[in-house]
Amino acid sequence: MTETRTPAGSRVLVFGDDGSPGADVAWLWINNHAWPGWRAEVVHATLPPLVGAPLDTSPVLTEWEPPQPRAAFTESGLDDVRHLTVEVDPRIALDSCTHADVMVVGARGRGMLKAFGVGSTTDWLLHRPLTPLVVVRSARPIHRALVCVDGSVHADAAVRAFATMPWLPQVDIVVLGVDDGRAEPASACETAEALLGTRAGQVTTVLTAGGATSAILDAVAREDSDLVVLGTRGLTGLRRLRVGSTASAVARDADRTTLLAMARTESDDDE
């Protein structure tokens, strides 16, 4: 198990830090938002990714003082910043942080999501996030968000995760209901609007029909959103790449910061 101690009432933001320019952008994104009542855990794994590493490894993260620690801006309102390290595949290190309320990672620079490799940590997390995951593409603050719902439990999980963001009052939201013939999104839009409307700025709803990926990408361009929120069904078994995943396609092609979440199951907790 991961060695963590969460103060009562404190929410936890886990930041996956590999020292890359993409991580620098992600840390700046964190600091460009207000997180009162939250603390940050900066997680650094010292070994490169190991293809085929076992999924049942339970690493122990320990506190350390890096040569260049990440400092929180006063404006971020973070209660505390802890630096944690472990000598293990970074994918497994971050997978172990199931106590996080949200995990933030960088996209390793503009366009790099277009060519994920098998060993990519961001790719690993993207296809089956065990906690709500933010993949940062720009450091700019979120002022406008596109929240995508389709009636699935995974989309509902993403909406509920987004509703906990403490900077939500500064965000205008477009709830996009996509009817691809497999679900009825109208009621999901109503539920999302009711939940987010009590926490965010202006909330509007748009219903559309067609393929989910193309509908979302069209809406991203039309609404000029800073953030896209959507659920992902993830993978099963060995977590191989699933060609055609809406979540991965949006994260790859939308060129926007993306928040993804997946509904948890008992099998997830047992891994």
Secondary structure, DSSP 4 states (H G I P E B T S, - for coil): -----PPTT-EEEEEE--SSHHHHHHHHHHHTS--TTEEEEEEEE-S---TT--TT-----EE---SS-----GGG--S-EEEEEESS-HHHHHHT-TT-SEEEEE-SSTTGGGG--TT-HHHHHHTS-SS-EEEES--SPP-EEEEEE-S-HHHHHHHHHHHT-TTGGG-EEEEEEEE-SSS--HHHHHHHHHHHHTTSS-EEEEEEES-HHHHHHHHHHHHT-SEEEEE-----TTT---TT-HHHHHHHHS-SEEEEE----HHHHH-
